[in-house]
Amino acid sequence: MAEITYAVKRSDRRSISLEIGSDGRILVRAPRWMPEQEIRRFVLSRRDWILAARKKVEARNEALRDQVGAPITAAELQKLGELAVKDLPPRVARYAKRIGVTYGRITVRNQKTRWGSCSSEGNLNFNCLLMLAPERVRDYVVVHELCHRKQMNHSPRFWAEVAKVMPDYEEQKKWLSENGGALITRMIIR
């Protein structure tokens, strides 16, 4: 019988729970006060569920591999990064002028969870995988991050700022929601 390995995250919660990540790893969320022995007993009591859940994760990952194609190689990631460094700064400059905001540094990374971010200092980060998305989606991510220079939140006022510049932003947001996971999966599933 294979050993079940897991990570424990303790907090001020009252109950214990299990989570299977997209990579098949197990995370146990537990109260700070709960003894390690009790956590272990809980995990072992859920062994059948864990094994079934892991099989589902493996099947889903296999289906995603088939759907999105081969994983992106390190050389391909580097090429996407180079393309992004050429493509995104002119977009940022164009939209910043239109929105009426300033910005700091622009950084391109290969991120696993975000398409872009904006710091309180105005520094912008973008995911190099945006180069695999349609041009209008890249525009949306740039506009989204620049609008955070006016509203550092996702309030109705923030979305109103985005809509001023890109009235069809919901279509681009939907595209990312429906297709973005498959792009990121090409990078993280090996």
C-alpha positions as CSV (number, residue, x, y, z in Angstrom):
1,M,0.0,0.0,0.0
2,A,1.5,3.3,-1.1
3,E,2.2,6.0,1.4
4,I,0.0,9.1,1.2
5,T,2.0,12.3,1.4
6,Y,0.4,15.6,2.1
7,A,1.1,19.1,3.2
8,V,-0.6,20.7,6.2
9,K,-1.8,24.4,6.3
10,R,-2.8,25.4,9.8
11,S,-5.0,28.4,10.5
12,D,-7.7,29.6,13.0
13,R,-10.3,27.5,11.3
14,R,-12.6,25.2,13.3
15,S,-12.7,22.1,10.9
16,I,-10.3,20.0,8.9
17,S,-10.5,19.6,5.1
18,L,-8.7,17.9,2.2
19,E,-7.9,19.5,-1.1
20,I,-6.4,17.8,-4.2
21,G,-4.5,20.2,-6.4
22,S,-4.3,20.1,-10.2
23,D,-1.0,18.4,-9.8
24,G,-2.4,15.7,-7.6
25,R,-0.8,17.0,-4.4
26,I,-2.8,16.8,-1.2
27,L,-3.3,19.8,1.0
28,V,-4.8,19.4,4.5
29,R,-6.3,22.5,6.0
30,A,-6.4,22.1,9.8
31,P,-7.0,24.1,13.0
32,R,-3.8,25.3,14.7
33,W,-4.7,23.3,17.8
34,M,-5.2,19.9,16.1
35,P,-2.5,17.3,16.9
36,E,-0.5,15.8,14.0
37,Q,-1.7,12.3,14.9
38,E,-5.4,13.4,14.5
39,I,-4.6,14.9,11.1
40,R,-2.9,11.7,10.0
41,R,-5.9,9.6,11.2
42,F,-8.2,11.9,9.2
43,V,-6.2,11.6,6.0
44,L,-6.0,7.8,6.3
45,S,-9.7,7.6,6.9
46,R,-10.2,9.4,3.5
47,R,-7.7,7.1,1.6
48,D,-10.3,5.8,-0.9
49,W,-11.6,9.2,-1.6
50,I,-8.0,10.5,-2.1
51,L,-7.1,7.8,-4.5
52,A,-10.3,8.3,-6.5
53,A,-9.8,12.0,-6.6
54,R,-6.2,11.6,-7.8
55,K,-7.4,9.3,-10.6
56,K,-9.9,12.0,-11.7
57,V,-7.1,14.6,-11.7
58,E,-4.8,12.4,-13.7
59,A,-7.6,11.8,-16.3
60,R,-8.5,15.5,-16.5
61,N,-4.8,16.4,-17.0
62,E,-4.5,13.7,-19.7
63,A,-7.6,15.1,-21.4
64,L,-6.1,18.6,-21.2
65,R,-2.8,17.4,-22.7
66,D,-4.8,16.0,-25.6
67,Q,-6.9,19.2,-26.0
68,V,-4.2,21.8,-25.8
69,G,-1.2,20.0,-27.3
70,A,2.3,19.3,-26.2
71,P,3.7,21.2,-23.2
72,I,5.5,24.4,-24.1
73,T,9.3,23.9,-24.0
74,A,11.8,26.2,-22.3
75,A,12.9,27.5,-25.7
76,E,9.3,28.2,-26.7
77,L,8.7,30.1,-23.4
78,Q,11.8,32.1,-24.0
79,K,10.6,33.0,-27.5
80,L,7.2,34.0,-26.1
81,G,8.9,36.2,-23.6
82,E,10.9,37.9,-26.3
83,L,7.8,38.5,-28.3
84,A,5.9,39.8,-25.3
85,V,8.8,42.3,-24.5
86,K,8.4,43.7,-28.0
87,D,4.6,43.6,-28.2
88,L,3.3,44.7,-24.7
89,P,5.2,47.9,-23.9
90,P,3.9,49.8,-27.0
91,R,0.3,48.6,-26.1
92,V,0.8,49.8,-22.5
93,A,2.1,53.2,-23.8
94,R,-0.8,53.6,-26.2
95,Y,-3.5,52.7,-23.6
96,A,-1.9,54.5,-20.7
97,K,-2.1,57.7,-22.8
98,R,-5.8,57.0,-23.6
99,I,-6.7,56.2,-20.0
100,G,-4.7,59.1,-18.7
101,V,-2.4,57.2,-16.3
102,T,1.3,56.7,-15.7
103,Y,3.1,53.5,-15.0
104,G,6.5,52.2,-13.8
105,R,8.4,49.2,-14.9
106,I,7.0,46.6,-17.3
107,T,8.0,43.0,-16.5
108,V,7.2,39.9,-18.5
109,R,7.2,36.5,-16.7
110,N,5.9,33.0,-17.3
111,Q,3.3,32.9,-14.5
112,K,1.2,30.0,-13.6
113,T,-1.9,31.8,-12.2
114,R,-2.0,35.4,-13.5
115,W,-2.2,37.1,-16.8
116,G,-1.1,40.4,-15.4
117,S,-0.8,42.5,-12.3
118,C,-0.3,46.1,-11.2
119,S,1.6,47.1,-8.1
120,S,0.6,50.2,-6.0
121,E,3.8,51.8,-7.4
122,G,2.5,51.4,-10.9
123,N,4.8,48.5,-12.0
124,L,3.1,46.2,-14.4
125,N,3.7,42.4,-14.8
126,F,2.4,40.4,-17.7
127,N,2.4,36.7,-18.5
128,C,4.4,35.8,-21.6
129,L,1.6,33.3,-22.5
130,L,-0.5,36.3,-23.5
131,M,1.3,36.0,-26.8
132,L,-0.7,32.8,-27.5
133,A,-4.0,34.8,-27.0
134,P,-5.8,36.9,-29.6
135,E,-4.6,40.4,-29.9
136,R,-7.8,41.9,-28.5
137,V,-7.4,39.7,-25.4
138,R,-3.8,41.2,-24.9
139,D,-5.4,44.6,-25.2
140,Y,-7.9,43.7,-22.5
141,V,-5.3,42.5,-20.1
142,V,-3.2,45.7,-20.6
143,V,-6.3,47.9,-20.2
144,H,-7.3,45.9,-17.1
145,E,-4.0,46.4,-15.4
146,L,-3.7,50.1,-16.4
147,C,-7.2,50.8,-15.0
148,H,-5.9,49.6,-11.6
149,R,-3.9,52.9,-11.7
150,K,-7.2,54.6,-11.1
151,Q,-8.9,51.9,-9.0
152,M,-6.8,49.3,-7.1
153,N,-9.8,46.9,-6.8
154,H,-12.4,45.2,-8.8
155,S,-15.3,47.4,-7.8
156,P,-18.0,48.6,-10.2
157,R,-16.0,51.8,-10.6
158,F,-13.0,49.8,-11.7
159,W,-15.1,47.9,-14.3
160,A,-16.6,51.3,-15.5
161,E,-13.1,52.5,-16.1
162,V,-12.3,49.4,-18.2
163,A,-15.6,49.8,-20.1
164,K,-14.8,53.4,-21.0
165,V,-11.7,52.2,-22.9
166,M,-13.0,48.8,-24.0
167,P,-16.8,48.4,-24.1
168,D,-16.5,44.8,-25.3
169,Y,-14.2,43.8,-22.4
170,E,-16.6,41.1,-21.2
171,E,-16.0,39.2,-24.4
172,Q,-12.2,39.2,-23.9
173,K,-12.6,38.3,-20.2
174,K,-14.9,35.4,-21.2
175,W,-12.2,34.2,-23.8
176,L,-9.6,34.2,-21.0
177,S,-12.0,32.4,-18.7
178,E,-12.8,29.7,-21.3
179,N,-9.4,29.3,-22.9
180,G,-6.8,30.7,-20.5
181,G,-6.6,27.6,-18.4
182,A,-5.7,25.5,-21.4
183,L,-2.8,27.9,-22.3
184,I,-1.5,27.8,-18.7
185,T,-1.9,24.0,-18.6
186,R,0.5,23.7,-21.5
187,M,3.1,25.3,-19.3
188,I,2.5,23.5,-16.1
189,I,1.6,19.9,-17.1
190,R,4.7,18.0,-17.9
